[in-house]
Amino acid sequence: MKKTAAFSILFLLIASHCLAGEVSEKAGNSGLSFLEIGMGARPAGMGEAFSAMSADVNCVYWNPAGLAGIDGLNLTFTHNQWFQQISSDYLAAAFPVRRNRIGISLTINRVPEIEIREMPTSEPISLFDAEDVALVLAYARNLYSKMDFGVSIKGLYEKIFVDEAFGLGFDIGALYFVNNKLQLGCAVLSIGPKMKFEAEEFCLPLVSKLGMIYKTSENYLDGDIMLGLDLVKPRDDGLKMHWGAEYIYRKSLSLRTGYQFGYDEKNISFGFGIRYGKYGMDYAFVPFGSSLGDVHRISLELKI
């Protein structure tokens, strides 16, 4: 079993390293960009430094291996109000089945009121909405005391006006627990064949990630501190770095911040979370530059 775990970690690290070496000549060749919009207000508030996180239902999106630490039924719903009236809704659930963990999620992304014009006019001919959908089924399991492993399959759908495209994607990830303070994660997301829209083929927005989470063991003002760091390599862009921090006061109130390096239009983020028994609510605020506007995410969570 230890050999299997070591091989899994080595495979993912090598895959992440090789994918990170892809050159930018493929830029512009990927579609389904909504898959790159991070889901969940908690991860967004932490600067999306979340690939090494565990025991969180949002791991269905970030790294399926993180589901292995889930206990009981976990449900979450996120509304993401993007700029230019773009919005995303994300519903996810995770639950144990003996030693295994199953995760399910549904993401619906909408771009409203796209104008149809044949020539410059004061009014468009008509308006239409574009829609993207991702349905994900994830599986995770603890391989041995220090290693969790997860995979997922996602059904993908895109509609623009009267044209449609269908496809499949896959995620694979692993977590390694160095000790009770430090955990490492790696994931390769949106692996899959090209999709076809009309006569044009495009790749999935594949991304490879390496991350770490460090948890303090001391109490600070009756709370705990968690630090996260991710190295992120999208298919179409250069290497990015995400940093995040979370302060949890008596397991009931969380304050979060993060910073993303390597992006032109975004960097800092803020958020908070409130827990009361089995209920939870999270909020994240991410400002964008170039007059794009600000992004607000609200998540509701239930643990049974």
Secondary structure, 3 states (H helix, E strand, C coil): CHHHHHHHHHHHHHHHHHHHCCCHHHCCCECCHHHHCCCCHHHHHCCCCCCCCCCCCCHHHHCHHHHHHCCCCEEEEEEEECHHHCEEEEEEEEEEECCEEEEEEEEEEEEEEEEECCCCCCCCCEEEEEEEEEEEEEEEEEEECCEEEEEEEEEEEEEECCEEEEEEEEEEEEEEECCCCEEEEEEEEEECCCEEECCEEEECCCEEEEEEEEECCCCECCEEEEEEEEEEEECCCCCEEEEEEEEEECCCEEEEEEEEECCCCECEEEEEEEEECCEEEEEEEEEECCCCEEEEEEEEEEEC
